[in-house]
Amino acid sequence: MSSGVSNNSAALKELQADFDGDTLHEECGVFGILGHDDAAALTALGLHALQHRGQEAAGIVTFDGDQFRSERHMGLVGDHFTQQETIDNLKGPYAIGHVRYSTTGEAALRNVQPLFAELDGGGIAICHNGNFTNAMTVRRQLIKDGAICQSTSDSEVVLQLVARSREKKIVDRFIEAISQMEGAYSLVALTRKKLIGARDPYGIRPLVLGDLNGAPIFASETCALDIIGAKFIREVENGEVVVCTPGGIESYFPFGKRPSRPDIFEYIYFSRPDSVLNGHSVYDVRKRFGRVLAQESAVEADVIVPVPDSGVPAALGFAAESGVPFELGIIRNHYVGRTFIEPTQQIRTLGVKLKHSANRAQIEGKRVVLVDDSLVRGTTSVKIVQMIRDAGAKEVHFRLASPPIKFSDYYGIDTPVREKLLAAKYDLEGMRKYIGADTLAFLSIDGVYRAMGHENGRNNENPQFTDHCFTGDYPTPLTDLSDDVDTRQAPRLVETG
């Protein structure tokens, strides 16, 4: 197996932490294609469309009929996979790829996916989106039994379990492995003959099946199909394992049928607005969130201003429902991360102004409603509210197109520990005072469900979505968090080059 690797500057990540520490981060996105001459190039394009799901690292593994080839790099897809030499190294008509933001395992090259292992029946490469909530527990048992782990990614746990399975067929070994895992995941694997896609029993993390001139494709979102002109076939169902070979596609349901509970945050924040999830246009859903928010928390105002970019669709819906004009009162600088590669303390103290600038002409002397998708720690919101006041606003009203985030996520979203979540520390009035707004309101949990087409709101007996960040209702066991499990990391290698 040939491999190309690289690292980028730690300063860029430090700067991003300054600017993005008050946002939510998805762990990753996955892509796979079987039987196309341009598999590597198409995978790179698909990953580019999924870049919003993870900006820390990217990787592609291909198979050319003789050997597997790998390119894994820290940084953005465009930093490495637009080079013809890199694509030429990734020969073969089979490919899988991954973009990563780490929530489990440190940011190091050894954790960049896809991960690869040589088994007695041939090689296998695996990448996944989400988190296994028992990965540490299983990993410790594997190490106790003699396994040698080369990474701290929970994806490697699946590889180890596949390797230890005594089943003869690779599909059966794969199913036996994931049957031992808990949590939320969409997973794509590549062998010498097969492309395999799997989704967790509740369908918490997304995965779709597409087709490009007869070549089957897996992707985290439909936008990755659109960029290469592929046709959307269907969603991979919750608990389904789909096996693609040159001879056709087979489907397995090893966990039995369970109710689907996709993560509501895919609609609120993570998925690209032009994607379609479970038949819902993400863009249209976000506009409906804004409409319902306006119905629930109307206020006398002169202008509706989105916090870019994620607040734009909800603000459009809020403006349409309220009849108050929509204006781009905040302008976002999309190039801050590349402009200041080596941040100085003076640059850091400028804070949010490097990323957002007030459009004074649309704000001065007006009653402003700021609309954003969610509120995490609140530190950025404090700066934005003050920036709008400094631009001359008479009043600043803050509206959030999701309920208060009161609980941490363990399914692949990098949320702060609960003690750092603003809604876990303060009531509504306390949060309003903290961010400095004249009024503050959130979309209700039932409002979220109504916007999703469930007129009676949330079914508390059988919730239609995974909404644990708002309700504390986790649909799977959280084994690694139990009091009797030692989840402390053993001493490990730190990569310095």
Secondary structure, DSSP 8 states (H G I E B T S, - for coil): -EEEEE---HHHHHHHHHHHTTS--B-EEEEEEES-TTHHHHHHHHHHHTGGG--SEEEEEEE-SS-EEEEEEES-HHHHTTSHHHHHHS-SSEEEEEEE--SSS-S-GGG-SSEEEEETTEEEEEEEEEEETTHHHHHHHHHHTT-----S-THHHHHHHHHH---SSHHHHHHHHHTT--EEEEEEEE-SS-EEEEE-TT--S--EEEEETTEEEEESSTHHHHTTT-EEEEE--TT-EEEEETTEEEEE-TT-------BTHIIIIIS-TT-EETTEEHHHHHHHHHHHHHHHS----SEEEE-TTTTHHHHHHHHHHHT--B---EEE-TTHHHH-SS--HHHHHHGGGGTEEE-GGGTTTSEEEEEES--SSSHHHHHHHHHHHHTT-SEEEEEESS----S---SSB----GGG-HHHH--HHHHHHHHT-SEEEE--HHHHHHHTT-TT---SSS-SSB-HHHH---SS--GGGSTT-------------
